[in-house]
Amino acid sequence: MFDAAARHLNFRVAAMELNVTQGAVAQSIRGLEADLGVSLFKRLPRGVALTEVGSRYHSGIARGLAAIDQATEDLRAGSRMITVSVPPSFASKWLVHRLPYFLEKNPGIEVHTVATEAVADFHTQAVDIAVRLGAKPTGDDLVVEALSPVELVIVCGPSVTILPSRNDGIEWFADKPLVQDSHKYWRVLLGDRWESSHTRSVSFNQTALAIDAAIAGKGYAVVPRFIAQGDLASGNLIEVRSVEREAADGFWAVHVDNRPPDAGPRSLFFEWLLEEVGVSRAKI
């Protein structure tokens, strides 16, 4: 407050700059003068003027604040690391194969990936961007962009030779070896028939592991096409059929709107993520 008042030589204008009341500025200055035991301002009929002591004091204060500003700007300019929180299967099946392209395009930026099923808390954790799976995240301070809906497909490895015909319903899979992940899609799809079929199933806590098991020929898996698209494109997986379902779930890119749009590495990575998703979906 002293710096603002000394620069403007006007408590009212200083208060406007700091978004406080004029009385708050005047009280703060009086407290500072009492603490220092000197008069920093001459009170004039129109505004104020610095005393000789006040002028010397402000000269030193201004240099100190300028040094703090410069140190902060240097820190921001040198901060080229971003932390991204993503589901483990998204990390291993989608992000890890594409991340080198971002790093090659943006040398000097370090991307720290946290693969976790837990929902990132932007206010208590040092997370810049999160990819979330489920219902659309909500919050007044959140910027949310859709990456992909959860479009489910039944897949198997190329070594599996027994496939359903076009007329076979979902019950065809009830007596076949099945691969289940933590979302338990097979239990939902088969309903009452699940009890008679789950003894021939293997279960994993992550979709990526279920996909790897299906690639190895351990059975049929139900997985999001978005996560499986790389293995489908390479021929590691065979798409048996899509699954008709009504769901609002999706993959979402999220960050907190607490910095300007050109917020350096975070903005670059967020825009790249959206662009890369658009490119990869166009190839499906």
HUPEHU-V288217 format. One record per helix or strand of 3 or more residues. SS is the DSSP state (2 for helix, 1 for strand). FROM is the first residue (numbers start at 1). TO is the last residue. If there is no record, write none. Layout:
SS;FROM;TO, SS;FROM;TO
This chain:
2;2;8, 2;11;18, 2;22;36, 1;41;43, 1;48;50, 2;52;78, 1;81;86, 2;88;105, 1;110;115, 1;129;134, 1;142;149, 1;152;157, 2;170;175, 1;178;180, 2;185;200, 1;201;203, 2;207;215, 1;220;224, 2;225;234, 1;237;242, 1;250;256, 2;264;282
